[in-house]
Amino acid sequence: MEAFVEGGSWAIKKVAENLLETLDKVDGKMQQNVHKAGGEITTYIDLSPEDMDAFLPQKESEIMDMATQKAVKMKVLRGLQERMKKKETLITEAMDRQAAVKKAIGALKYVLPAAIATGAVFFPVLAGVGAASAVAWEIKKVLAGIKTIKEDIDRLTTSDYKSAMLLFKDILISLTNNVYPILADVKDVYKKANDGFHKLDDTKIEEKLELIKILMFCTVYTNCYDTENKTIIPFENVSENHKNIIREIFYERLQDMHNLSERNSLEYNSAKSFTLAGRQKYQKIVDAMDHVKKTSYSHILIKDTLYQANDFAVKVWSLKIYMVPEGENDALFSSVNIFKPTLASDDEEITIQASIYKDLGSTWFLKVHLPCKDDYADVSLICKFQRENEEVAFFLPFKIDSTSWKLNTSYLSNHEIISFYIFKPGQTVHVETEELGESLSPYGPQQVEIMKNGFESSRAILDEMSFSVAAVVGFMNLTSSTIQLSTPALTSGVPSVKTPWPKEVPPLAMINLVTHKKNLSLKGCIGATLLKLTPHLHVLLYWHVPFDQNWSKLVTKKQKTTQNRSQNCFGICCYSGSSLDYSGDIVAKIDNLPESPPNDDGKFHLHWANAGPICIDLTNNWKISVQMTEDRKSVVEVILYNDHPLQTIV
C-alpha cells in the first residue's frame, strides 16, 4: 500500500522541535536532509505499510485517548526518523511515485472527496505555536478521486460551469502526469471559476460548491508555488504576505459557502426534507461543506494557543460562525497543547485539546479533551464576544457536564468572533509564552472560581418553578465591593416568596433575584431594581418577559407601552445622584421606556434578548456584561466586574 504524509517534513520537524523527550534522539542533520532532495523542496514523507497502520481511521473514543495518540505519534516518528536520515532513499522517493500529486496535495485536498483522507493525527505543540497535524493519504485513492472528478466533468452540460471545470480538468491531467501546471493556467482556471460562481443561480448548490473548492485550490497553488524551483512548498514555509493572501481569500470563500447554505436552508433540509432521497442529498452537501471547513482551518486560524496567566494555564480558541461544522461526527478540533501541574515532576505532562460542532440550528457544542476524568474537576470555561465599536462582553455558556458546554449563536454575524478561554488552575506552561495582548479581567483566581459553575443555580430555580412566565436575574459580583439592592419595582409579576429578595450582593459572590407572573394573570414579568454601587453611582437594571408573544401583539394602545414588547428584553441605565430612591420612582421610569431599541437618547440602554450579550462601561473601568435567554422562563445573566478585580468602588 503506497501512502504518504501531507507536509511530511514540516510536520515531523515540529514534532522534533516540540517533543522534549525525543530531542536527544533526533539526528541533528535530519532536517538538512529533508529540506531539499534533488534540488526540490520536500513537502511530503512516504509511509511504509507499518506507518500507515497508525493513520488508519479510528473510533472517536480512540482518537481522543491521549495515551493512544502519544503511542501512535511516537511509532510514526521513530519510523520516519530512520528513513529521513537516509538521504539517498529520500531523494529517490522525492523524484518518483507521483511526486507532483503529493506535493500539490495541500491544494488538491480541497477538491478531493472527504473520504479519501484517512484522518489527521495531532502532534502536541508548545504554547504560542500553531496547530500541528499531519494527514495521511493513499496515492491509489487520490488518483481514483482525481479520475472520478475528470469523468464527472466530461458529463457536464451547464455551459458556464462546464467551461471552468474543463480548464480545471487540464490542471488535473498535468498533475497526474507528474507535471506542475504553470501559474498562468491556474490563474485562468481561477478567473473562469469565479465568473461561473457569480453567474450561477443560488439554487445550483452543488455546482457553486464545486467552484468554491476549485477557487480554494487555485488560491493555495498560486501562493505556494515556488517559481525558482518550479514546485509547491508547504503553507508553513511561504511568506507571511502569501499566508495573509490565502487567509483573506479563504475568509471570503467560506462566507460564500455559509451564505449558500443559509439561502438554501441546507442544514434544515438535511433533516426535514420530505423524502429520504432529499434528506440524503442535502446531508451529502452539508458533509462536503464541513470537510472544507475542517480542511481550511490551519489556513484561517485566528487564535489557538496556550498562555500562562497567574497560576492558570489558559487555552484560548477563537472562531467565526462559518468555521464551525454541523454534527458531532464532523467536529472541528483545536491544536493539542502541553502543560504540567506546577508541583509535578518533569515527566508529568497534561495535554489539552478542544473540539466544537453545531446542531441544525444555531447552538454550538464545545468539548474539552483532557487525559483523565479527574483532570476536569477544576476546569472553567469563559466566553468573549465583541461587536465592532462596542465593549467586549464576557458571558458563560451552559454547562452540560464536566467536559461539555453549549451556547446559542443566533446573533453572530460573519465578521464577529467568539473566543473560548479554558482555565486550568495550578498548571505551568512549558515555555515562556507571548503576552496575551488583552486584559484578563475578570479572570482573577477568585473570579474564575465563582464563574466555574456559570448560572446553573439560576436555571435550577426555573426548572423547579411551576409558573409559565418567570425571570431570574443571576447576578455575579466579581468585585470586592458590597452592592446594595433596592426592592424590585414591578409593573407586572411578583417577587418569589420561596427565594426572598436580598438587600445586597456580597463581594465576590453570586445571588439570584427571582420574579414570576401572578396566578391567573395574562401579563408577563416586567420590572427593575436599583444597584447602588456608591452613594452617588447607581445602575438601573430592567427586565421584560411578556406573557405570550402573540397576545402581546394584540394589546390595545390604551395599555402601557411596556406591554407592547413581544420579545424578551433587558435594559441598563447608569446615572449619578439619588433621584430613584423609591420603588415608585423606578416604576415611573420603566413605564416610560422606549418601545424598542435604539436607546432612549443615550440615557437608557435597551436590548433585545436575541441580540446576544452586551457590555456597558459604567465608570472608572467598572463594567457590566449582560445576556438574557429568549424563553418565557428566562435567565438574565449579569456579571459586574472591574479591569482591576481587587479594586473597591469608592
C-alpha positions as CSV (number, residue, x, y, z in Angstrom):
1,M,0.0,0.0,0.0
2,E,1.7,3.2,-1.2
3,A,0.9,6.2,1.0
4,F,2.4,9.5,2.2
5,V,2.0,12.2,4.9
6,E,1.0,15.6,3.7
7,G,3.6,18.3,4.5
8,G,5.8,15.5,5.9
9,S,9.0,17.4,6.6
10,W,7.4,20.4,8.3
11,A,5.1,18.2,10.4
12,I,7.9,15.9,11.6
13,K,10.1,19.0,12.2
14,K,7.5,20.4,14.6
15,V,7.4,17.1,16.4
16,A,11.1,17.0,16.7
17,E,11.2,20.6,18.0
18,N,8.3,20.3,20.4
19,L,8.5,16.9,21.9
20,L,11.2,17.4,24.6
21,E,11.6,13.7,25.3
22,T,12.7,12.9,21.7
23,L,15.1,15.8,21.1
24,D,18.2,13.9,22.1
25,K,17.2,11.0,19.8
26,V,16.8,13.1,16.7
27,D,19.8,13.3,14.4
28,G,20.9,16.9,14.2
29,K,21.4,16.7,10.5
30,M,18.0,15.2,9.8
31,Q,16.3,18.4,8.9
32,Q,19.1,19.4,6.5
33,N,18.5,16.1,4.7
34,V,14.8,16.6,4.3
35,H,14.5,20.3,3.3
36,K,15.9,19.6,-0.1
37,A,16.1,16.5,-2.2
38,G,17.5,16.5,-5.7
39,G,17.0,20.3,-5.9
40,E,13.3,20.1,-4.9
41,I,11.8,21.1,-1.6
42,T,10.4,18.1,0.2
43,T,6.7,18.6,1.1
44,Y,5.8,15.1,2.0
45,I,7.2,11.9,3.6
46,D,6.4,8.5,2.1
47,L,4.9,5.9,4.6
48,S,5.6,2.2,4.9
49,P,2.7,-0.1,5.4
50,E,3.5,-0.3,9.1
51,D,3.5,3.5,9.4
52,M,0.2,3.7,7.5
53,D,-1.4,1.5,10.2
54,A,-1.0,4.3,12.6
55,F,-3.0,6.6,10.4
56,L,-6.0,4.3,9.7
57,P,-9.4,5.7,10.8
58,Q,-10.1,5.0,14.4
59,K,-13.2,5.3,16.5
60,E,-13.9,8.7,18.1
61,S,-13.1,7.4,21.6
62,E,-9.7,6.1,20.4
63,I,-8.8,9.3,18.7
64,M,-9.5,11.3,21.8
65,D,-7.5,8.9,24.0
66,M,-4.3,10.9,24.7
67,A,-2.3,7.9,25.7
68,T,-3.2,6.3,22.3
69,Q,-2.3,9.5,20.5
70,K,1.1,9.6,22.1
71,A,1.8,5.9,21.3
72,V,0.8,6.5,17.7
73,K,2.8,9.6,17.4
74,M,6.0,8.0,18.7
75,K,5.6,5.0,16.5
76,V,5.3,7.1,13.3
77,L,8.0,9.4,14.4
78,R,10.6,6.7,15.0
79,G,9.8,5.0,11.7
80,L,10.1,8.3,9.8
81,Q,13.3,9.3,11.5
82,E,15.1,6.2,10.4
83,R,14.3,6.8,6.7
84,M,14.7,10.6,6.8
85,K,18.3,10.0,7.8
86,K,18.9,8.2,4.6
87,K,19.3,11.0,2.1
88,E,19.7,8.8,-0.9
89,T,16.5,7.0,-0.2
90,L,14.7,10.3,0.3
91,I,16.0,11.7,-3.0
92,T,14.8,8.7,-4.9
93,E,11.4,8.8,-3.2
94,A,11.0,12.5,-3.9
95,M,11.6,12.1,-7.6
96,D,9.1,9.3,-8.4
97,R,5.8,7.8,-7.5
98,Q,3.5,10.8,-8.3
99,A,5.7,13.5,-6.7
100,A,3.7,16.3,-8.3
101,V,0.4,15.0,-6.9
102,K,2.0,14.5,-3.5
103,K,3.4,18.0,-3.4
104,A,0.2,19.6,-4.6
105,I,-1.9,17.7,-2.1
106,G,-2.2,20.9,0.0
107,A,-4.2,22.4,-2.8
108,L,-5.8,19.2,-4.2
109,K,-7.4,18.3,-0.8
110,Y,-10.0,21.0,-1.3
111,V,-11.4,19.3,-4.4
112,L,-11.0,15.7,-3.3
113,P,-13.8,13.8,-1.6
114,A,-13.5,13.8,2.2
115,A,-13.4,10.0,2.4
116,I,-10.1,9.9,0.6
117,A,-8.1,11.3,3.6
118,T,-7.5,8.7,6.3
119,G,-7.7,11.4,9.0
120,A,-5.4,13.7,10.9
121,V,-3.0,12.8,13.7
122,F,-2.5,15.8,16.0
123,F,1.0,16.3,17.4
124,P,1.2,18.2,20.8
125,V,2.8,21.6,20.4
126,L,4.1,24.1,22.9
127,A,2.4,27.3,23.9
128,G,2.4,30.0,21.2
129,V,2.9,27.5,18.4
130,G,0.3,26.9,15.7
131,A,-1.6,23.7,15.3
132,A,0.5,20.8,14.0
133,S,-1.2,17.8,12.4
134,A,-0.4,15.5,9.6
135,V,-2.9,13.9,7.2
136,A,-2.1,10.6,5.6
137,W,-3.1,9.8,2.1
138,E,-3.2,6.7,-0.1
139,I,-1.9,7.5,-3.5
140,K,-4.2,5.0,-5.1
141,K,-7.3,6.6,-3.6
142,V,-6.0,10.1,-4.5
143,L,-5.6,9.1,-8.2
144,A,-9.0,7.4,-8.1
145,G,-10.6,10.6,-6.8
146,I,-8.9,12.7,-9.5
147,K,-10.2,10.2,-12.1
148,T,-13.7,10.5,-10.8
149,I,-13.6,14.3,-10.9
150,K,-12.4,14.2,-14.6
151,E,-15.2,11.7,-15.5
152,D,-17.8,13.9,-13.8
153,I,-16.5,16.9,-15.8
154,D,-17.0,15.0,-19.1
155,R,-20.7,14.5,-18.3
156,L,-21.4,18.2,-17.6
157,T,-23.9,20.2,-19.6
158,T,-24.1,23.6,-17.9
159,S,-22.1,25.9,-20.1
160,D,-20.6,28.5,-17.7
161,Y,-19.9,25.8,-15.1
162,K,-18.5,23.3,-17.6
163,S,-16.1,25.7,-19.2
164,A,-14.5,26.3,-15.8
165,M,-14.4,22.6,-15.0
166,L,-12.8,21.7,-18.3
167,L,-10.0,24.1,-17.7
168,F,-9.6,22.5,-14.2
169,K,-9.5,19.1,-15.8
170,D,-6.4,20.1,-17.7
171,I,-4.8,21.0,-14.4
172,L,-5.5,17.5,-13.1
173,I,-4.2,15.9,-16.2
174,S,-0.9,17.7,-15.7
175,L,-0.6,16.7,-12.1
176,T,-1.4,13.0,-12.6
177,N,1.4,13.0,-15.3
178,N,3.9,14.4,-12.8
179,V,4.0,17.8,-14.4
180,Y,3.4,21.0,-12.4
181,P,0.8,23.3,-14.1
182,I,2.1,26.7,-15.0
183,L,0.8,29.6,-12.9
184,A,-0.9,31.3,-15.9
185,D,-3.1,28.2,-16.5
186,V,-4.1,28.0,-12.8
187,K,-4.9,31.7,-12.8
188,D,-7.1,31.2,-15.9
189,V,-9.0,28.5,-14.0
190,Y,-9.5,30.8,-11.1
191,K,-10.9,33.6,-13.3
192,K,-13.3,31.2,-15.1
193,A,-14.4,29.6,-11.8
194,N,-15.0,33.0,-10.2
195,D,-17.1,34.1,-13.2
196,G,-19.0,30.9,-13.2
197,F,-19.8,31.1,-9.5
198,H,-21.3,34.6,-9.8
199,K,-23.3,33.7,-12.9
200,L,-24.9,30.6,-11.5
201,D,-28.2,30.8,-9.6
202,D,-28.0,30.0,-5.9
203,T,-30.2,27.0,-6.5
204,K,-27.3,25.4,-8.2
205,I,-25.9,24.4,-4.9
206,E,-23.6,21.5,-5.9
207,E,-22.1,23.4,-8.8
208,K,-21.4,26.5,-6.8
209,L,-19.8,24.4,-4.0
210,E,-17.5,22.7,-6.5
211,L,-16.5,26.1,-7.9
212,I,-15.7,27.4,-4.4
213,K,-13.5,24.3,-3.9
214,I,-11.7,25.0,-7.2
215,L,-11.2,28.6,-6.2
216,M,-9.6,27.5,-2.9
217,F,-7.3,25.0,-4.9
218,C,-6.2,27.8,-7.2
219,T,-5.6,30.1,-4.2
220,V,-3.3,27.7,-2.4
221,Y,-1.5,26.6,-5.6
222,T,-0.7,30.1,-6.8
223,N,0.5,31.3,-3.4
224,C,2.5,28.2,-2.6
225,Y,4.2,27.8,-6.0
226,D,7.9,28.2,-5.9
227,T,8.8,29.8,-9.2
228,E,12.5,29.4,-8.7
229,N,12.4,25.6,-8.1
230,K,9.2,25.1,-10.1
231,T,7.5,23.1,-7.3
232,I,5.0,23.5,-4.5
233,I,6.1,24.4,-0.9
234,P,4.1,23.8,2.3
235,F,1.8,26.6,3.6
236,E,4.0,26.9,6.7
237,N,7.0,27.8,4.6
238,V,5.5,30.5,2.4
239,S,6.0,34.2,3.3
240,E,3.6,36.0,5.7
241,N,2.3,38.1,2.8
242,H,1.3,35.0,0.9
243,K,-0.2,33.4,4.0
244,N,-2.3,36.5,4.5
245,I,-3.5,36.4,0.9
246,I,-4.6,32.8,1.3
247,R,-6.3,33.6,4.7
248,E,-8.2,36.6,3.4
249,I,-9.4,34.9,0.3
250,F,-10.4,31.8,2.3
251,Y,-12.5,34.0,4.6
252,E,-14.4,35.2,1.5
253,R,-14.9,31.7,0.1
254,L,-16.1,30.3,3.5
255,Q,-18.5,33.2,3.8
256,D,-19.8,32.4,0.2
257,M,-20.3,28.8,1.3
258,H,-22.1,29.8,4.5
259,N,-24.4,32.2,2.7
260,L,-25.1,29.5,0.1
261,S,-26.1,27.1,2.9
262,E,-28.3,29.7,4.6
263,R,-30.1,30.8,1.5
264,N,-31.0,27.1,0.7
265,S,-31.6,26.1,4.3
266,L,-29.3,23.1,3.7
267,E,-29.0,22.0,7.4
268,Y,-32.7,22.2,7.9
269,N,-33.5,20.3,4.7
270,S,-30.9,17.6,5.6
271,A,-33.2,16.6,8.4
272,K,-36.7,17.9,7.4
273,S,-36.8,17.2,3.6
274,F,-40.0,15.3,2.7
275,T,-38.2,12.4,1.1
276,L,-35.3,10.2,2.2
277,A,-33.5,10.9,-1.1
278,G,-33.9,14.6,-0.5
279,R,-32.5,14.4,3.1
280,Q,-29.6,12.3,1.9
281,K,-28.8,14.7,-1.0
282,Y,-28.8,17.7,1.4
283,Q,-26.8,15.9,4.0
284,K,-24.1,15.0,1.5
285,I,-23.8,18.7,0.6
286,V,-23.6,19.6,4.3
287,D,-20.9,17.0,4.8
288,A,-18.9,18.3,1.9
289,M,-19.0,21.8,3.3
290,D,-17.9,20.6,6.7
291,H,-15.0,18.9,5.1
292,V,-13.9,22.2,3.5
293,K,-14.3,23.9,6.9
294,K,-12.0,21.4,8.6
295,T,-9.5,21.3,5.8
296,S,-9.1,25.0,5.6
297,Y,-8.8,25.5,9.4
298,S,-5.0,25.7,9.5
299,H,-5.1,28.4,6.8
300,I,-7.6,30.6,8.6
301,L,-6.6,30.1,12.2
302,I,-7.4,33.1,14.3
303,K,-6.1,32.2,17.8
304,D,-5.5,28.7,19.0
305,T,-2.8,28.5,21.7
306,L,-2.0,28.2,25.4
307,Y,-1.0,31.0,27.8
308,Q,0.3,31.3,31.3
309,A,-1.9,33.7,33.4
310,N,-1.0,33.8,37.1
311,D,-1.4,30.2,38.3
312,F,-3.6,29.3,35.3
313,A,-2.9,27.6,32.1
314,V,-5.3,29.3,29.7
315,K,-6.3,27.7,26.4
316,V,-7.6,30.3,24.0
317,W,-9.6,29.3,20.9
318,S,-11.2,31.9,18.6
319,L,-13.8,31.1,15.9
320,K,-16.1,32.7,13.4
321,I,-19.6,31.4,12.6
322,Y,-18.6,29.9,9.2
323,M,-15.7,27.8,10.7
324,V,-17.9,25.5,12.8
325,P,-19.1,22.2,11.2
326,E,-22.5,20.6,11.7
327,G,-22.8,17.4,13.7
328,E,-20.5,15.8,16.3
329,N,-19.1,13.3,13.8
330,D,-17.6,16.3,11.8
331,A,-16.4,18.2,14.8
332,L,-13.6,20.7,14.3
333,F,-10.6,20.1,16.6
334,S,-8.2,22.7,18.0
335,S,-4.4,22.1,18.4
336,V,-3.2,19.9,21.2
337,N,-1.2,21.9,23.8
338,I,1.1,20.7,26.6
339,F,1.3,21.9,30.2
340,K,2.1,20.3,33.6
341,P,1.0,20.6,37.2
342,T,3.1,23.3,39.0
343,L,4.3,20.9,41.7
344,A,4.7,17.9,39.4
345,S,7.9,16.2,38.3
346,D,9.3,16.9,34.8
347,D,7.8,13.8,33.2
348,E,4.3,14.5,34.4
349,E,2.6,16.3,31.5
350,I,-1.0,17.0,30.6
351,T,-2.3,17.6,27.1
352,I,-5.4,19.7,26.3
353,Q,-7.5,19.9,23.2
354,A,-10.9,21.2,22.4
355,S,-13.5,20.3,19.7
356,I,-16.6,22.0,18.5
357,Y,-19.6,21.4,16.3
358,K,-23.1,22.9,15.9
359,D,-26.6,21.4,15.6
360,L,-29.1,22.1,12.8
361,G,-29.9,25.4,14.4
362,S,-27.5,28.0,15.9
363,T,-26.3,26.1,19.0
364,W,-22.6,25.4,19.3
365,F,-21.3,22.5,21.4
366,L,-17.8,22.7,22.8
367,K,-16.0,19.7,24.4
368,V,-12.7,19.9,26.3
369,H,-10.4,16.8,26.0
370,L,-8.0,16.0,28.9
371,P,-6.2,12.8,29.7
372,C,-8.4,11.5,32.5
373,K,-11.7,12.2,34.3
374,D,-10.1,13.8,37.4
375,D,-8.4,16.5,35.3
376,Y,-11.8,18.1,34.6
377,A,-12.7,18.8,38.2
378,D,-11.3,22.4,38.3
379,V,-11.7,23.4,34.6
380,S,-13.6,26.6,33.8
381,L,-14.9,28.0,30.5
382,I,-15.5,31.7,29.9
383,C,-16.5,33.2,26.5
384,K,-15.8,36.6,25.0
385,F,-17.8,38.3,22.3
386,Q,-17.3,41.7,20.7
387,R,-19.2,43.6,18.1
388,E,-17.4,46.3,16.1
389,N,-17.0,49.6,18.0
390,E,-18.6,48.0,21.2
391,E,-17.2,46.9,24.5
392,V,-16.1,43.3,24.9
393,A,-18.8,41.2,26.6
394,F,-17.9,38.2,28.7
395,F,-20.5,35.5,29.2
396,L,-20.8,32.0,30.5
397,P,-22.0,29.1,28.3
398,F,-24.5,26.5,29.5
399,K,-22.6,23.7,31.2
400,I,-23.8,20.3,30.0
401,D,-21.4,18.2,32.1
402,S,-17.8,18.4,33.4
403,T,-16.4,18.1,29.8
404,S,-19.0,19.9,27.6
405,W,-20.8,23.2,27.2
406,K,-23.2,24.7,24.7
407,L,-24.1,28.3,23.6
408,N,-26.6,29.9,21.3
409,T,-25.0,31.9,18.5
410,S,-28.1,33.0,16.5
411,Y,-27.0,36.7,16.9
412,L,-23.5,36.1,15.4
413,S,-22.6,37.7,12.1
414,N,-19.9,36.6,9.6
415,H,-17.5,39.2,10.8
416,E,-17.8,38.6,14.6
417,I,-15.7,36.3,16.7
418,I,-16.4,34.3,19.8
419,S,-13.3,33.4,21.9
420,F,-13.2,30.5,24.4
421,Y,-11.0,30.7,27.4
422,I,-10.4,27.4,29.1
423,F,-8.9,27.8,32.5
424,K,-7.0,25.0,34.3
425,P,-5.6,26.2,37.7
426,G,-2.3,25.0,39.2
427,Q,-0.6,24.5,35.9
428,T,2.7,25.6,34.3
429,V,3.1,26.2,30.6
430,H,6.3,24.6,29.3
431,V,7.9,27.7,27.9
432,E,7.8,31.5,28.4
433,T,4.8,32.5,26.3
434,E,4.0,35.6,24.4
435,E,1.7,38.2,26.1
436,L,-2.0,37.6,25.8
437,G,-2.3,41.0,24.3
438,E,-5.5,41.8,26.2
439,S,-6.8,42.3,29.7
440,L,-7.6,39.1,31.6
441,S,-10.2,40.8,33.7
442,P,-12.4,39.4,35.1
443,Y,-10.0,36.4,35.3
444,G,-8.5,36.6,38.8
445,P,-8.4,33.3,40.7
446,Q,-11.4,34.1,42.9
447,Q,-13.4,35.4,39.9
448,V,-12.8,32.3,37.9
449,E,-13.8,30.1,40.8
450,I,-17.1,31.9,41.1
451,M,-17.7,31.6,37.3
452,K,-16.8,27.9,37.2
453,N,-20.4,26.7,37.6
454,G,-21.9,29.5,35.5
455,F,-25.6,30.4,36.1
456,E,-26.6,26.8,36.8
457,S,-28.3,27.8,40.1
458,S,-30.4,30.3,38.2
459,R,-31.6,27.7,35.7
460,A,-32.2,25.2,38.6
461,I,-34.7,27.7,40.2
462,L,-36.6,28.0,36.9
463,D,-36.7,24.2,36.4
464,E,-38.4,23.8,39.8
465,M,-40.9,26.7,39.2
466,S,-44.5,25.9,38.1
467,F,-45.2,29.4,36.7
468,S,-45.2,29.6,32.9
469,V,-43.5,33.1,32.9
470,A,-40.6,34.0,35.2
471,A,-37.4,36.0,35.2
472,V,-34.4,35.0,37.3
473,V,-31.6,37.6,37.4
474,G,-28.4,35.8,38.2
475,F,-26.1,38.5,39.5
476,M,-22.3,37.8,39.8
477,N,-20.4,40.4,41.7
478,L,-16.8,39.9,40.7
479,T,-15.6,43.0,42.6
480,S,-14.5,43.4,46.2
481,S,-17.4,45.8,46.9
482,T,-20.7,45.2,48.5
483,I,-23.6,46.2,46.1
484,Q,-26.8,47.5,47.7
485,L,-30.1,46.4,46.1
486,S,-33.5,48.2,46.1
487,T,-36.7,46.2,46.4
488,P,-38.0,45.3,43.0
489,A,-40.3,47.7,41.2
490,L,-42.8,45.6,39.1
491,T,-45.4,46.7,36.5
492,S,-46.4,43.0,36.2
493,G,-45.4,39.9,38.1
494,V,-44.4,39.5,41.8
495,P,-41.2,38.6,43.7
496,S,-40.7,35.0,44.6
497,V,-41.8,34.0,48.1
498,K,-39.6,30.9,48.1
499,T,-36.5,32.9,47.2
500,P,-36.7,36.2,49.1
501,W,-35.3,39.3,47.5
502,P,-31.8,40.1,49.1
503,K,-30.9,43.6,50.2
504,E,-27.3,43.4,49.0
505,V,-24.8,41.4,46.9
506,P,-21.7,40.5,48.9
507,P,-18.2,40.9,47.4
508,L,-17.1,38.0,45.1
509,A,-20.4,36.3,45.2
510,M,-23.4,35.3,43.1
511,I,-27.1,35.7,44.1
512,N,-30.4,35.1,42.3
513,L,-33.2,37.7,42.0
514,V,-36.4,35.8,41.3
515,T,-39.8,37.1,40.0
516,H,-42.7,35.4,38.2
517,K,-46.1,36.3,36.8
518,K,-49.1,36.4,39.1
519,N,-51.5,33.5,39.3
520,L,-54.3,33.7,36.7
521,S,-52.7,36.8,35.2
522,L,-52.4,37.3,31.5
523,K,-49.5,39.7,31.9
524,G,-45.8,38.7,32.0
525,C,-43.0,39.5,34.3
526,I,-41.7,43.1,33.9
527,G,-39.7,45.1,36.5
528,A,-36.5,46.7,37.6
529,T,-34.2,47.0,40.5
530,L,-31.6,49.6,41.5
531,L,-28.0,48.7,42.1
532,K,-26.3,51.2,44.4
533,L,-22.6,51.0,43.6
534,T,-21.7,54.1,45.7
535,P,-23.9,56.7,47.3
536,H,-23.8,58.7,44.1
537,L,-23.4,56.0,41.4
538,H,-26.5,53.9,40.6
539,V,-27.4,51.3,37.9
540,L,-31.0,50.6,37.0
541,L,-31.4,47.0,35.8
542,Y,-34.7,46.3,33.9
543,W,-36.1,43.1,32.5
544,H,-39.2,42.3,30.4
545,V,-40.6,38.8,29.8
546,P,-44.0,39.0,28.1
547,F,-46.8,36.5,28.9
548,D,-47.2,35.4,25.3
549,Q,-45.7,36.8,22.1
550,N,-48.9,36.6,20.1
551,W,-51.0,38.0,23.0
552,S,-48.6,40.9,23.4
553,K,-49.1,41.9,19.8
554,L,-52.9,42.2,20.3
555,V,-52.9,44.6,23.2
556,T,-54.6,47.9,22.8
557,K,-52.9,51.3,22.6
558,K,-54.5,52.2,25.9
559,Q,-52.2,49.8,27.7
560,K,-48.8,50.7,28.9
561,T,-46.0,50.7,26.2
562,T,-44.0,48.2,28.3
563,Q,-46.7,45.7,27.5
564,N,-46.3,46.1,23.7
565,R,-42.9,44.5,23.5
566,S,-43.4,41.0,22.1
567,Q,-39.9,39.7,22.9
568,N,-37.7,39.3,25.9
569,C,-35.5,42.4,26.5
570,F,-33.5,44.0,29.2
571,G,-32.2,47.5,29.9
572,I,-29.3,49.2,31.7
573,C,-29.2,52.8,32.9
574,C,-26.2,54.2,34.7
575,Y,-26.5,57.7,36.4
576,S,-25.3,59.8,39.2
577,G,-27.5,61.1,42.0
578,S,-30.2,59.7,44.2
579,S,-33.4,60.5,42.3
580,L,-34.7,57.0,42.2
581,D,-34.6,56.1,45.8
582,Y,-38.2,54.8,46.0
583,S,-39.9,52.0,44.2
584,G,-42.5,54.4,42.8
585,D,-39.7,56.4,41.1
586,I,-38.4,53.2,39.4
587,V,-41.9,52.3,38.2
588,A,-42.3,55.7,36.7
589,K,-39.0,55.3,34.9
590,I,-39.7,51.9,33.4
591,D,-43.3,52.8,32.5
592,N,-42.0,55.4,30.0
593,L,-39.2,53.4,28.3
594,P,-38.9,53.5,24.5
595,E,-41.0,50.9,22.6
596,S,-37.8,49.2,21.2
597,P,-34.1,49.8,20.7
598,P,-32.3,52.1,19.9
599,N,-31.6,53.7,23.3
600,D,-33.6,56.4,24.9
601,D,-31.4,59.5,23.9
602,G,-28.3,57.6,25.2
603,K,-29.7,57.5,28.7
604,F,-31.1,54.0,28.8
605,H,-29.6,51.0,27.0
606,L,-32.4,48.8,25.9
607,H,-31.5,45.4,24.3
608,W,-33.4,42.5,22.8
609,A,-32.5,39.2,24.3
610,N,-32.0,37.7,20.8
611,A,-29.3,40.3,20.1
612,G,-26.7,38.4,22.2
613,P,-24.5,39.5,25.1
614,I,-23.6,43.1,25.6
615,C,-21.2,45.1,27.9
616,I,-21.6,48.6,29.2
617,D,-18.7,50.7,30.6
618,L,-20.2,52.2,33.7
619,T,-17.4,54.4,35.1
620,N,-13.7,54.2,36.2
621,N,-13.3,50.9,34.3
622,W,-16.2,49.3,36.0
623,K,-18.2,47.3,33.6
624,I,-21.3,45.2,33.4
625,S,-21.9,42.3,31.0
626,V,-25.4,41.1,30.4
627,Q,-27.0,38.2,28.5
628,M,-30.7,37.1,28.5
629,T,-32.3,33.9,27.3
630,E,-35.2,34.0,25.0
631,D,-37.5,31.6,26.9
632,R,-40.7,32.5,28.7
633,K,-38.9,31.3,31.8
634,S,-35.8,33.5,31.3
635,V,-32.4,33.9,32.9
636,V,-30.9,37.4,32.9
637,E,-27.1,36.7,33.3
638,V,-25.4,39.8,34.9
639,I,-21.6,40.0,35.5
640,L,-20.3,43.1,37.3
641,Y,-16.5,43.4,37.2
642,N,-13.6,45.8,37.0
643,D,-10.4,45.9,35.0
644,H,-8.7,45.8,38.3
645,P,-10.5,43.0,40.1
646,L,-9.3,43.8,43.6
647,Q,-10.3,47.5,43.4
648,T,-13.1,48.7,45.6
649,I,-15.6,51.2,44.4
650,V,-15.3,54.4,46.4
